[in-house]
Amino acid sequence: MTTKSRAGLNRRAFGKTAIAAAAITAISPFNIARGQAQKLKIGVINSTSGPLAGIGQQIQRGYEIAVPMMKQLGYGEFEFVFADSESKVDSARAQAEKLAGAGVHVFSGAFDSGQTTAIAQVAEQKKIPFVINIAASDAITEQGFKYTFRSFPTSTYISRGAYNLQKEIFASTGKAPKKVVVLHVNDTFGTGQAASVKALAPTSGMPYEIVDFIPYDLRSPDLSGEVAKAKATGADGLWMISRLNDAMIVTRELVKQRFNPIGIFSTGPGWYEDQYLKTMGKNGDFVTSFIPWFNPKKPVSQLLIAEWNKKHPDISMDSNIHYSAEAVLTIVDAWKRAGTTDTETLTQAIRSSNMTNNISLAPAIAFNAKGQNEGAGIAAVQNRDMRLKVVAPTTAAEAKVVFPIPPFNKRG
């Protein structure tokens, strides 16, 4: 299963193979200059089966699309070793152990905060550097890990950014909800994100009251009770912290129960995913996600966008793509500077990163003593006709926000 020969992605194909190597060769001045005898092996742990499989497939594309981008940038020869975590924390830990035994030089992944924490623990034990692509739990970089690095912002950072961007939207439209209810998945990410929303609420200066926090199980096929409870609060605003499958389940229940908030806000994945947009159609429109995003003006972003549009013209590029590609950029750039696959030397090179020609809204890839990049940027992205449009901040907006949003039964 190679990154060059894969024509499409599906759950069955992913599920058949837990670990699959993908060799990527790029002839460049870097190869000649270093004369390396050993390729860099990047062990990618990702959920390509289970309830997170839809997002996992998009993340897989993000890693794979980094290959032609890195080739154009003149970086050297490296290899992916992909492992399926099956959307389970224990499986993520077991796969990290297997990859360590297979001789990978660096870990990357894993989107889910619980799985990411488990991998970080293995990374510490095995002394293998770990560059996170996506995971928001504050606790990950608060545990004293020496081998774990994250450019993706924390839950607290995302929540604070969401509050600020909401205020900008309310000011520009002259409208705001009076009551907001928060529905959130009860996994590590969802619980942590909800906690940060709650902790920041008293000092956020918002014009609304948060009337309830309603948790639910990620694997539940029926969320009618939770949506009914949210509607019963009388809230006219809905704040979602979810994943992909549950985002679609909740949307169907909103339509069925005729729950029409004037705003649907998300500080998590699911609602901006390509599969969500195409499956929900007009019922998926006007959701506003407050999420880490990419800077389209940066040269590397332009390379990534061009490669993405060439290979996937019918799929919107999102945070799953660019943060996965940026993780590869972080790893391979550090490897180039280190000039070796020795894990201690590679760890030091990652720690000393200061790359301004990156992809995300963060001004640079640079890590503090805890391994966290503190400068990530947040954007408000609204679903519009099955596409994604940045609507805030105004300095990056490509469309005017629609707010309040139309009821489901009055959409074109």
C-alpha positions, -999 to 999 in steps of 0.1 A, spaced: 0 0 0 20 30 -12 12 67 -12 17 68 -49 -5 39 -59 -35 45 -36 -64 56 -58 -90 59 -31 -96 54 6 -123 34 23 -129 18 57 -125 -17 44 -91 -10 28 -79 6 60 -93 -21 82 -76 -49 65 -41 -38 74 -31 -24 108 4 -14 98 13 -6 62 45 9 49 45 36 24 79 44 8 84 79 -4 115 87 -24 125 122 -34 158 129 -52 172 162 -40 203 181 -32 197 171 4 202 134 -4 234 141 -22 248 164 4 241 141 34 248 108 17 223 92 41 225 54 44 191 52 62 157 67 54 137 85 80 109 62 92 78 82 104 53 60 124 18 75 119 -9 62 143 -43 72 131 -80 60 135 -88 44 101 -115 21 115 -141 25 143 -162 56 149 -134 80 140 -127 63 107 -142 91 85 -119 117 100 -90 93 100 -93 88 63 -91 126 58 -61 127 80 -45 99 60 -49 121 29 -32 149 48 -1 128 54 0 115 19 -5 149 2 26 161 21 47 138 0 47 159 -33 48 191 -12 80 180 6 94 169 -28 89 203 -42 106 218 -12 137 197 -18 137 176 13 151 141 14 141 105 14 116 93 41 91 66 47 57 64 64 47 34 85 9 37 90 -9 20 119 -46 18 126 -56 26 162 -92 14 156 -104 46 174 -93 30 207 -69 43 234 -55 8 241 -50 1 205 -31 34 200 -8 24 228 -3 -11 214 4 2 179 30 27 193 47 -2 209 47 -22 177 60 8 157 88 13 182 98 -24 177 97 -19 140 124 8 143 105 40 135 125 72 143 96 94 151 59 91 159 30 112 146 -7 113 151 -33 107 166 -61 133 164 -79 119 195 -66 134 227 -69 101 247 -50 81 221 -25 109 217 -18 108 255 -12 70 253 13 74 224 31 102 243 36 78 272 51 52 249 73 79 233 86 88 268 94 52 276 110 44 243 127 79 240 112 84 205 102 119 195 64 124 189 51 152 167 13 156 172 -8 165 142 -41 172 160 -51 168 196 -64 197 219 -64 185 255 -44 209 276 -31 181 298 -10 166 270 17 192 272 13 197 310 27 163 321 64 170 317 69 150 285 103 155 270 97 138 236 62 152 227 57 183 206 24 200 195 17 229 171 -21 223 174 -36 247 200 -50 236 234 -87 234 243 -83 265 264 -68 284 235 -96 273 211 -123 282 236 -109 316 242 -106 322 205 -142 310 199 -155 335 225 -136 364 209 -147 355 174 -183 351 185 -182 386 199 -169 399 166 -197 382 147 -224 395 172 -210 430 168 -209 429 130 -245 416 128 -261 433 157 -276 400 168 -268 375 196 -284 345 213 -297 350 248 -292 314 260 -267 288 248 -267 251 255 -235 230 251 -237 195 238 -204 176 240 -189 142 235 -177 126 268 -143 115 256 -110 131 267 -112 158 241 -149 166 246 -147 167 283 -116 189 283 -130 213 257 -163 216 276 -144 223 308 -124 251 292 -156 266 278 -172 266 312 -141 279 330 -137 309 306 -175 317 306 -175 341 336 -148 364 322 -157 360 285 -180 391 284 -206 372 263 -241 386 259 -257 352 266 -260 327 294 -248 291 291 -278 272 305 -265 236 305 -237 213 295 -250 180 281 -225 151 276 -231 121 254 -213 89 244 -194 90 211 -205 56 201 -242 61 208 -264 56 176 -293 76 191 -289 111 205 -326 120 204 -328 122 242 -298 146 244 -312 169 217 -346 169 233 -330 179 266 -311 207 249 -342 220 232 -361 219 265 -336 244 280 -351 271 258 -317 280 244 -316 299 211 -279 290 206 -263 256 203 -226 250 210 -213 217 198 -181 198 208 -183 166 187 -169 143 161 -181 134 126 -207 106 130 -223 122 160 -224 156 143 -246 140 116 -268 122 141 -273 155 160 -281 174 128 -308 149 118 -323 152 153 -323 190 151 -343 188 119 -366 160 132 -373 178 165 -376 212 149 -350 227 171 -339 258 152 -313 278 171 -303 312 157 -267 300 157 -249 266 157 -213 269 169 -187 242 170 -153 240 187 -144 206 174 -143 185 143 -173 169 125 -193 199 114 -167 211 88 -158 177 75 -163 170 38 -184 139 45 -206 160 68 -211 187 42 -220 163 14 -242 140 35 -262 168 52 -265 191 22 -286 222 30 -292 210 66 -254 213 72 -252 249 60 -245 279 83 -228 260 111 -198 281 122 -168 262 134 -141 280 155 -110 261 146 -73 262 139 -69 270 103 -43 275 76 -28 308 62 -33 306 24 -9 335 18 22 315 30 43 299 2 41 264 17 4 267 21 1 276 -16 21 245 -25 -2 224 -4 -33 239 -17 -22 234 -53 -13 197 -47 -45 192 -28 -67 207 -55 -49 187 -81 -55 153 -64 -88 160 -46 -107 187 -65 -140 177 -50 -129 176 -14 -125 207 8 -92 211 25 -95 215 62 -76 214 95 -72 176 93 -52 180 61 -30 210 68 -21 201 104 -11 166 93 10 180 65 25 205 88 35 177 112 54 161 84 70 194 75 81 198 112 96 163 113 114 164 80 128 199 85 142 189 119 157 157 103 174 178 76 189 200 103 199 171 125 215 152 96 208 119 113 180 95 124 194 92 159 163 98 180 180 120 207 196 143 181 163 144 162 144 153 194 168 182 200 163 194 164 125 193 168 128 212 201 149 239 184 125 244 155 117 280 145 101 278 111 82 308 98 74 293 64 48 270 78 12 263 69 -11 271 98 -21 306 111 6 302 138 34 327 130 59 299 133 66 263 143 84 268 176 80 250 209 82 262 245 98 241 273 66 220 275 67 212 238 37 234 230 36 260 201 19 289 218 11 310 187 -16 290 169 -44 310 152 -81 304 152 -106 312 125 -144 312 122 -153 290 93 -189 288 81 -205 260 60 -219 276 28 -234 255 0 -213 225 10 -181 246 10 -161 262 38 -158 300 40 -137 320 66 -160 346 81 -139 359 109 -116 375 119 -123 403 94 -86 404 84 -89 369 70 -126 368 60 -135 357 25 -173 360 30 -198 378 53 -212 356 81 -249 346 79 -263 352 114 -289 346 126 -291 314 105 -324 304 88 -345 276 102 -341 242 86 -375 243 69 -368 276 52 -336 268 34 -333 268 -4 
